[in-house]
Structure formats: structure tokens, C-alpha cells
């Protein structure tokens, strides 16, 4: 049986959230990668305002949504986090289990999102 790192404070306490800037728009968020399947992202007001995908979604919705409404997530940021984890810039707390799928750019479990 594997430990659920999201709930195991002993593992998470040793790995603080780290600042990471999106490769597309430079929006800087705080990130912790507990496993290949689980990522925690903390958005700041500045990052929210800088996110190009959030702006595009708000514009597509005619001004609704985006920074104020529901936002499913930023694909560019997800890709930036994945690359940082693969290159060692962001530590993966528990790298055991299915790793990244090189053909799809995400974790190998269906529905993986950041």
C-alpha cells in the first residue's frame, strides 16, 4: 500500500511550495509536486492577472469568467510544471508509481490535470 502524499504531512512538510514562472506568460505561481499525478498550485493576484490563458478564456466568454469566474486550469503552466519536474527544477515528493507519458505530455493516468 502506498502513502497518499497529499495527506501525509511528514512528506509534504519537507518539500515547500516553490515559485515557478509560466514559460508562456511569466505568471509566477507557487508549486509543489506531491507525485506525478498530484500537483498543488497556489495562484497570487499578480499571477492571475498575468495568465494569458485566463485572459483568453475571459475574452471568449465576453468578459465573464476568467480571473473572477471558474477557470479549469492553464495548459501552458501545466506543461511548464511538467518540464520543471522532468528536469529537476521542481522536486517530485513521491516519484514512485506511473510517471509522465512521453507521448501525451502529462501523467499516465487518465484525467491528469494541473
C-alpha positions as CSV (number, residue, x, y, z in Angstrom):
1,X,0.0,0.0,0.0
2,X,1.3,3.4,-1.0
3,X,1.1,6.5,1.2
4,X,-1.2,9.3,0.0
5,X,1.3,12.2,-0.1
6,X,-1.5,14.8,-0.1
7,X,-2.4,13.8,3.4
8,X,1.0,12.8,4.8
9,X,2.3,15.9,6.4
10,X,5.6,14.2,7.2
11,X,6.4,14.1,3.5
12,X,4.9,17.4,2.5
13,X,6.5,19.4,5.3
14,X,9.9,18.6,3.9
15,X,9.1,20.0,0.4
16,X,7.8,23.5,0.5
17,X,5.9,25.1,-2.4
18,X,8.4,26.7,-4.9
19,X,8.0,29.7,-7.1
20,X,7.7,28.8,-10.8
21,X,7.0,31.2,-13.8
22,X,5.0,30.0,-16.7
23,X,7.0,29.6,-19.9
24,X,4.3,31.3,-21.9
25,X,3.3,34.4,-20.0
26,X,5.7,34.5,-17.0
27,X,2.9,34.3,-14.4
28,X,4.6,33.2,-11.3
29,X,2.8,30.7,-9.0
30,X,3.8,28.5,-6.1
31,X,4.1,24.8,-6.9
32,X,4.6,21.5,-5.1
33,X,4.5,18.2,-7.0
34,X,3.5,15.5,-4.5
35,X,3.6,12.8,-7.1
36,X,3.4,12.5,-10.9
37,X,-0.4,12.5,-10.6
38,X,-0.8,15.3,-8.0
39,X,0.3,18.9,-8.2
40,X,-0.6,21.8,-5.9
41,X,-0.6,25.3,-7.4
42,X,-1.1,28.5,-5.4
43,X,-2.1,31.5,-7.6
44,X,-1.4,35.0,-6.5
45,X,-3.4,38.0,-7.7
46,X,-0.4,39.1,-9.8
47,X,-0.2,35.6,-11.5
48,X,-4.0,35.6,-12.0
49,X,-3.8,38.9,-13.8
50,X,-0.7,37.8,-15.9
51,X,-2.1,34.5,-17.1
52,X,-2.6,34.6,-20.9
53,X,-4.9,31.6,-21.0
54,X,-7.1,33.0,-18.2
55,X,-7.3,36.3,-20.2
56,X,-8.2,34.4,-23.4
57,X,-10.9,32.4,-21.6
58,X,-12.4,35.6,-20.2
59,X,-12.3,37.3,-23.6
60,X,-14.0,34.3,-25.2
61,X,-16.7,34.4,-22.5
62,X,-17.4,38.1,-23.3
63,X,-15.8,39.3,-20.2
64,X,-17.3,36.8,-17.8
65,X,-15.3,34.1,-16.1
66,X,-11.5,34.3,-16.3
67,X,-10.0,36.0,-13.3
68,X,-13.3,36.2,-11.4
69,X,-15.0,33.0,-12.5
70,X,-14.3,29.3,-12.8
71,X,-11.1,28.5,-14.5
72,X,-10.3,24.9,-15.4
73,X,-6.5,25.5,-15.5
74,X,-3.7,26.7,-17.6
75,X,-2.3,24.2,-20.2
76,X,0.9,26.3,-20.6
77,X,1.5,26.3,-16.8
78,X,0.8,22.6,-16.6
79,X,3.4,22.0,-19.3
80,X,5.9,24.3,-17.6
81,X,5.4,22.4,-14.3
82,X,5.9,19.0,-16.1
83,X,9.1,20.2,-17.7
84,X,10.4,21.6,-14.5
85,X,9.7,18.3,-12.7
86,X,11.3,16.2,-15.5
87,X,14.5,18.5,-15.4
88,X,14.7,18.5,-11.6
89,X,13.7,22.1,-11.1
90,X,10.6,21.0,-9.1
91,X,11.0,18.0,-6.8
92,X,8.5,15.2,-7.1
93,X,7.9,14.2,-3.5
94,X,6.9,10.6,-4.3
95,X,8.2,9.7,-7.8
96,X,7.0,6.1,-7.4
97,X,4.2,4.9,-9.5
98,X,3.3,5.8,-13.1
99,X,5.5,8.6,-14.4
100,X,5.0,11.0,-17.2
101,X,3.7,9.8,-20.5
102,X,6.2,11.0,-23.1
103,X,3.6,10.8,-25.9
104,X,1.0,13.0,-24.2
105,X,2.9,15.4,-22.0
106,X,1.0,14.5,-18.8
107,X,0.9,11.8,-16.2
108,X,0.0,8.4,-17.5
109,X,-3.3,8.3,-15.6
110,X,-6.4,9.4,-17.4
111,X,-7.8,12.8,-16.4
112,X,-4.5,14.2,-15.1
113,X,-4.8,17.9,-14.8
114,X,-3.0,20.7,-13.1
